[in-house]
Amino acid sequence: MKTTVAVIFSHAPYGNVIGEEGLNLAISLTSYIQKIGIFFLSDGIFQIYKKKITEKSYFSDYSHKFKMLFFLGVKNYYCEKSSLKNRGILNLKNFFLKVKVLNTKKFMKKVNAFNHILTF
């Protein structure tokens, strides 16, 4: 059986290192896993939002590392539609990754198609 992994980002990139740890794990998994899906849900959508303000926080801006996933062969990026709507984000041009926007039902169906699910 082919191992597949879904990595779900559900936390904002501010105030903790959860997102960065998830990203580092996803990058590491590309060496061992052929199919990885990257999912953005709830405040996790801010992980790939272009307009971040990190100057006043104690955390570094690691968002540029998300682009590495594409070069490492990860081509499956998904975002849940109501997460965007609830946060007033209407324009996908504010993201630096091309994500497929799915309604909640299709989003969950896509997540459940993976053997392993990791949430950050």
C-alpha positions in Angstrom: 0.0 0.0 0.0 1.3 3.4 -1.0 1.8 5.8 2.0 0.2 9.2 1.6 0.3 12.1 4.1 -2.0 15.1 4.5 -0.5 18.0 6.4 -3.1 20.4 7.7 -2.2 23.9 8.9 -4.9 25.2 11.1 -3.0 27.8 13.2 -1.9 31.3 12.4 1.8 31.8 11.9 1.9 34.3 14.8 2.5 33.6 18.5 3.9 30.1 18.2 6.1 27.8 16.2 3.5 25.2 15.3 3.3 26.2 11.7 7.1 26.3 11.2 7.4 22.9 12.7 4.7 21.5 10.5 6.4 23.0 7.4 9.8 21.6 8.4 8.2 18.2 8.8 6.4 18.4 5.4 9.7 19.3 3.8 11.4 16.3 5.5 8.7 14.0 4.4 9.3 14.8 0.7 12.3 12.5 0.8 10.3 9.5 1.9 6.7 10.0 0.8 5.6 10.2 -2.8 2.2 11.9 -2.2 1.8 14.7 0.2 -1.2 17.1 0.4 -0.9 20.4 2.1 -4.2 21.8 3.5 -5.0 25.2 5.0 -8.0 25.5 7.3 -9.2 28.1 9.7 -6.4 30.5 10.7 -3.9 28.3 8.9 -4.7 30.2 5.7 -2.5 33.0 7.0 0.5 30.7 6.7 0.6 31.5 2.9 -0.8 35.0 3.0 1.7 37.5 1.5 1.0 40.4 3.7 2.5 39.3 7.1 3.8 41.7 9.7 6.6 40.0 11.7 8.8 42.9 12.5 7.2 43.4 15.9 7.0 39.7 16.8 9.8 37.5 18.2 9.2 35.0 15.5 10.9 34.9 12.1 9.0 34.9 8.8 9.5 31.3 7.5 6.8 31.6 4.9 9.3 31.6 2.0 10.0 28.0 2.9 6.6 27.0 1.7 7.8 27.6 -1.9 10.4 24.8 -1.3 7.6 22.2 -1.2 6.8 22.9 -4.8 10.4 22.4 -5.9 10.5 19.2 -3.9 7.6 17.8 -5.9 4.5 18.6 -3.7 1.8 19.8 -6.0 -1.4 19.3 -3.9 -2.4 22.5 -2.0 -5.9 23.0 -0.8 -7.8 25.6 1.1 -11.2 25.4 2.7 -13.6 28.0 1.3 -15.5 29.1 4.4 -12.1 29.8 6.2 -11.4 32.4 3.5 -14.9 33.9 3.7 -15.0 34.1 7.5 -11.7 36.0 7.5 -12.7 38.4 4.7 -10.2 37.1 2.2 -11.8 37.3 -1.3 -8.7 37.5 -3.5 -6.4 34.5 -3.9 -3.7 36.8 -5.4 -2.7 37.6 -1.8 -1.3 34.0 -1.5 2.1 33.1 -2.7 1.1 29.5 -3.4 -1.6 28.4 -5.9 -4.2 26.7 -3.8 -7.4 24.9 -4.9 -10.3 26.3 -2.9 -12.8 23.6 -1.9 -16.1 23.7 0.0 -16.1 22.0 3.4 -17.5 18.6 2.1 -15.0 18.3 -0.7 -12.1 19.5 1.5 -12.8 16.8 4.1 -13.2 14.2 1.4 -9.8 15.2 0.0 -8.2 15.0 3.4 -9.7 11.6 4.1 -8.2 10.2 0.9 -4.8 10.3 2.6 -3.5 7.4 4.7 -2.0 9.7 7.4 -3.2 13.1 8.6 -0.9 15.5 10.6 -2.3 18.7 12.0 -0.4 21.8 12.9 
